[in-house]
Amino acid sequence: MKNIDLIKQVVVEINKQLKKKDKIIVTKNFEIFGPKSKLDSLIIVNFFIALEEKIKNLHNKEINLLSDDFFEKGLKFKYTMSDLEKDLKKKIK
């Protein structure tokens, strides 16, 4: 399964919990973190935990996407779906 497909599956799960105006849209430029992000911290954490669990179940591999490094980078810059896809490619080999 491609990384973007994993992301899409998790987005569908998370979007069930969100109001229409807060829904996550899977586009390369959608900001998870950054000045144009619509997501609050709880949604972001839930999203990444769900993604990590899906990866563990499918690949039998534990990864940690929410490291201190990630938050420092995310708070200073924008972090998009495209960035997430690249990070997953590096961590799932």
N, C-alpha and C positions, 0 to 999 in steps of 0.2 A: 504494500500500500504506500502511495506517495505521501510525503509530508503534508502537502496542501490538503489532501483528502482527510488526514488525521485532524488537521486544524478545522476543516469544515464540519466534521462530525462533532467535535467539541463545541464549536460555535452554535450548532443546532441545539445541543443540550443546554448551554448557558442561555441562549436566547429565549428558551421556554420560561426562564425565571425573570425576564426583563420586560419592561413596558415597551411599547412599540417605538417610542422616540429614543430609547436607550439601546436598541438592538445592535449587535455587532454585525458589521458587513465585511464579508471576505473579499477584499480587494488588496492589491499589493501596497497601496498607499494608506490604508486604514491605520490610523495611529492608535497603538495600544497605550503608549506613554507619549507625552509631549503636549505642546501648547494647544493642539486641536483635538486631543483625545476627549471623548465623551464618557469614558469609563471611570468609575470611582475605584478606589483601592480594593474594596471587597470583591467587586466583579473581576478585577485583574487577578487577584489571588485565586479565586474560584476557577477562573479560566485556566490558569497555569497548573493548578493541582489536578484538574480534570484531564488536561493534556498529558501530564506526567503519568497519571494512572492508566490512561489509554495506551501510552507507549510501553509501560510496564507489562500490561496484559498482552499486547500484540507482539512485542519484541523480547519479552522476558528480560528487560534491561531497565535499571533504575537510573534516571537522570535527574538533575536538579537545575531547573531553569531560573529559579528565583534566588540566586546567590547575591551576596553583598555587592559584588562587581556589577551585576545586572542592574541593581537599583541605582547605583551611582551613575552608571551610563545612561539609564533611562530617565533619570531626573534632570540631567543636564542637556539631553538631546531628545529628539523624537525616536521612537521605536515602533516600527511598522510591521504589518503582516509579512512583508518581504524579508525584513530583518529576522523575524521569528523563523521563517522557513529556512533561511541560511543557517541560523543557530542550530536548528533541529538536524540539518544535514551534517553538521560537524559532530553533534553529540550522538547521533544514531548511525553507527557504521557497522 
